[in-house]
Amino acid sequence: MDYAAALLDENRSFGELVRSGDPELAIPTCPEWNLTQLFRHVGRGHRWAAQIVADRLDHPLDPRDVVDGKPPADPDAAIAWLHDGAQRVLDAITKIGPDNPAWTFLGPRPAGWWLRRRLHETTVHRADAALALGGDFRHFALPPELAADGISEWLDLITARLGRDGQPALAGGDSVHLHATDEGLGPAGEWTFSRSAETGALCWSHEHGKGSVALRGPARDLFLAILRRVPVADTDIAMFGDAAVWQAWVDNTTF
């Protein structure tokens, strides 16, 4: 996947959604924010990541110290600020090299890690804006390949964070299997994640498996469900097995 092109595309689509909406519109999937706050979060997040990479920081950056971290009041200038922030991410990574180390909230990672992270952060917040503006998630278009990669990236984040914090999202021996029904995804459209009954370790793989609970449906629907944007009952996902295992996973994987 061309992450750079995808980030710029998602960022443009997010900006157009925000431009069309009421700045005070409440965001149901981010209950503490309105549309303006969601916009500022995404735009400042780009600049935050770009500054971390460009300055080769080895520690967290206080969001208050992000250069030009607030959007201009003029709507057109604000959209330009959003797009400039995404470009800064690309430029910073290119300048130091995508394989060189950078600080992340999960520990040192190759700088290119931030490109994928900002892509999927923008995608899920575009979903937040679309759901607030239109209400029906079926109006939210997302290529299956992008949705599938978003699920994989989310599982990378969650398993790393839960492994670090020692927070169980599954009971020992429980597992979840997701299967995207879109054509052409192959192994990239299947995910099995589980917690070892012996070690307690949480892990995932692109493995076909039965699982304590299994969810089968479009990659877009699975992406929105695993990121807690829509309940499974409202989607075209079919669930098999122990629904309580899925609910436990959802309840314990806030980020």
C-alpha positions in Angstrom: 0.0 0.0 0.0 1.2 3.5 -0.8 0.8 5.0 2.7 1.9 8.5 1.6 -0.7 8.8 -1.1 -3.4 7.2 1.1 -2.6 9.7 3.9 -3.0 12.7 1.6 -6.2 11.3 0.1 -7.8 10.5 3.5 -6.7 13.9 4.8 -8.3 15.7 1.9 -11.5 13.8 2.4 -11.5 14.6 6.1 -11.0 18.3 5.3 -13.9 18.4 2.9 -16.2 16.8 5.4 -15.2 19.3 8.1 -15.7 22.2 5.6 -19.3 21.0 5.0 -20.3 20.8 8.6 -21.3 23.0 11.5 -18.2 23.7 13.6 -20.2 23.1 16.8 -21.6 19.8 15.6 -21.2 17.2 18.4 -19.2 14.0 17.6 -21.1 11.1 19.1 -18.2 8.7 18.7 -15.9 11.2 20.5 -18.3 12.5 23.1 -16.2 15.3 24.5 -15.5 16.9 21.1 -17.3 19.0 18.5 -16.3 19.1 14.8 -13.9 21.9 15.4 -12.1 20.1 18.2 -11.9 16.9 16.1 -10.4 18.9 13.2 -7.8 20.5 15.5 -7.0 17.1 17.0 -6.2 15.6 13.6 -4.3 18.7 12.2 -2.2 19.2 15.4 -1.6 15.5 15.5 0.1 15.6 12.1 2.3 18.4 13.2 3.1 16.7 16.5 4.3 13.6 14.8 6.2 15.5 12.1 8.0 17.6 14.8 8.9 14.5 16.8 10.5 12.9 13.7 12.1 16.1 12.3 13.7 17.0 15.6 14.7 13.4 16.3 13.1 13.6 19.8 13.7 10.8 22.2 10.9 11.8 24.5 7.2 12.8 24.3 6.4 16.2 22.9 3.9 18.3 24.8 1.0 19.2 22.4 1.3 22.8 23.7 4.8 22.9 22.2 3.7 21.9 18.7 4.8 24.6 16.3 1.7 26.2 14.6 -0.5 23.8 16.6 -3.7 25.8 16.3 -5.6 26.2 13.0 -6.3 29.6 11.6 -9.8 31.0 12.1 -10.4 31.5 8.4 -11.9 28.2 7.0 -9.9 28.1 3.8 -6.7 28.8 5.7 -7.6 26.1 8.2 -8.0 23.5 5.5 -4.6 24.6 4.1 -3.1 24.2 7.6 -4.5 20.6 7.8 -3.0 19.7 4.4 0.3 21.3 5.3 0.5 19.2 8.4 0.1 15.9 6.6 2.7 17.0 4.1 5.0 17.8 7.0 4.8 14.2 8.2 5.9 12.9 4.8 8.7 15.5 4.5 10.0 14.7 8.0 10.1 11.0 7.4 11.7 11.4 4.0 14.4 13.7 5.4 15.6 11.4 8.2 14.8 8.2 6.3 11.9 5.9 7.0 14.1 3.1 8.5 15.8 5.4 11.0 14.5 5.3 14.6 12.0 7.7 16.0 10.3 8.1 19.3 6.7 6.7 19.5 4.4 6.2 22.4 5.2 2.4 22.1 8.9 2.9 22.3 11.4 3.5 19.4 10.2 2.5 16.0 11.3 3.2 12.4 10.3 6.7 11.5 8.0 5.3 8.8 5.8 3.9 11.6 4.4 7.4 12.0 3.2 7.5 8.4 1.0 4.5 8.8 -0.2 5.7 12.3 -1.2 9.1 10.9 -3.0 7.5 8.0 -5.2 5.3 10.2 -5.7 8.1 12.8 -7.0 10.3 10.0 -9.2 7.5 8.6 -10.9 6.7 11.9 -11.5 10.4 12.6 -12.9 10.8 9.1 -15.4 8.1 10.1 -16.2 10.1 13.2 -17.0 13.2 11.1 -19.0 11.2 8.6 -21.0 9.5 11.3 -21.8 12.8 13.0 -22.8 14.4 9.7 -24.7 11.6 8.1 -25.5 9.1 10.9 -25.4 6.0 8.7 -22.0 4.3 8.6 -23.0 2.8 5.2 -22.4 6.2 3.7 -18.8 5.9 4.8 -16.7 4.6 1.9 -13.4 2.9 2.7 -11.4 0.7 0.3 -11.2 -2.9 1.7 -7.4 -2.9 1.5 -7.2 0.3 3.6 -9.8 -1.0 6.1 -7.9 -4.3 6.5 -4.6 -2.6 7.0 -6.3 -0.4 9.6 -7.4 -3.5 11.5 -3.9 -4.9 11.5 -2.3 -1.6 12.6 -4.9 -1.3 15.4 -4.1 -4.9 16.6 -0.4 -4.0 16.6 -1.1 -1.0 18.8 -3.5 -2.8 21.2 -1.4 -5.9 21.7 1.7 -3.8 22.3 0.0 -1.5 24.7 -1.8 -4.3 26.6 1.4 -6.3 26.8 3.2 -3.3 28.3 0.4 -2.3 30.7 -0.5 -5.9 31.7 -4.2 -5.2 31.1 -6.1 -8.3 30.1 -8.6 -7.9 27.2 -9.3 -11.6 27.0 -9.5 -14.4 29.5 -6.8 -16.9 29.2 -7.4 -19.3 26.4 -10.0 -17.1 24.7 -9.6 -16.0 21.1 -11.3 -13.9 18.5 -11.3 -14.4 14.8 -12.2 -11.8 12.2 -12.8 -12.7 8.5 -13.3 -10.0 5.9 -15.6 -11.1 3.1 -14.2 -8.7 0.5 -12.7 -10.3 -2.6 -9.0 -10.2 -3.1 -7.7 -9.7 0.4 -6.4 -13.2 0.9 -4.6 -13.8 4.3 -4.6 -10.0 4.9 -8.3 -10.2 5.4 -8.2 -12.7 8.3 -7.1 -12.0 11.9 -6.9 -14.3 14.9 -6.0 -12.8 18.3 -5.8 -14.6 21.6 -4.5 -14.7 25.1 -2.4 -17.7 26.1 -3.8 -19.7 29.0 -0.2 -20.6 30.1 1.7 -17.3 29.8 -1.1 -14.7 29.6 0.6 -13.2 26.5 -1.7 -11.5 24.0 -0.8 -12.0 20.3 -2.4 -11.9 16.9 -1.7 -13.2 13.4 -3.2 -13.4 9.9 -4.3 -16.9 10.7 -7.5 -18.7 9.7 -9.0 -20.0 12.9 -12.3 -20.8 14.6 -11.9 -18.6 17.7 -14.1 -18.4 20.9 -16.0 -15.9 18.8 -15.8 -15.2 15.1 -17.0 -12.2 13.1 -17.5 -12.3 9.4 -18.3 -9.3 7.2 -17.0 -6.4 5.1 -13.6 -5.1 6.1 -15.0 -1.6 6.5 -17.6 -2.9 9.0 -15.0 -4.9 10.9 -12.7 -1.8 11.0 -15.5 0.4 12.5 -16.5 -2.3 14.9 -13.1 -3.1 16.3 -12.4 0.6 16.7 -15.6 0.9 18.6 -17.3 3.3 16.1 -20.4 1.1 15.5 -21.8 -1.8 17.4 -21.7 -5.1 15.6 -25.5 -5.4 15.8 -25.8 -2.3 13.5 -23.5 -3.7 10.8 -23.6 -6.4 8.2 -21.3 -8.6 10.3 -22.3 -12.1 11.2 -21.1 -13.2 14.7 -20.6 -16.8 15.7 -19.7 -18.2 19.1 -19.4 -16.5 22.5 -20.6 -12.9 22.1 -19.4 -12.2 25.6 -15.8 -12.7 24.5 -16.2 -10.0 21.9 -17.8 -7.7 24.3 -14.9 -8.2 26.8 -12.5 -7.3 24.0 -14.3 -4.2 23.0 -14.7 -3.0 26.7 -11.0 -3.4 27.4 -9.4 -2.0 24.3 -9.9 1.7 24.6 -6.8 3.6 23.6 
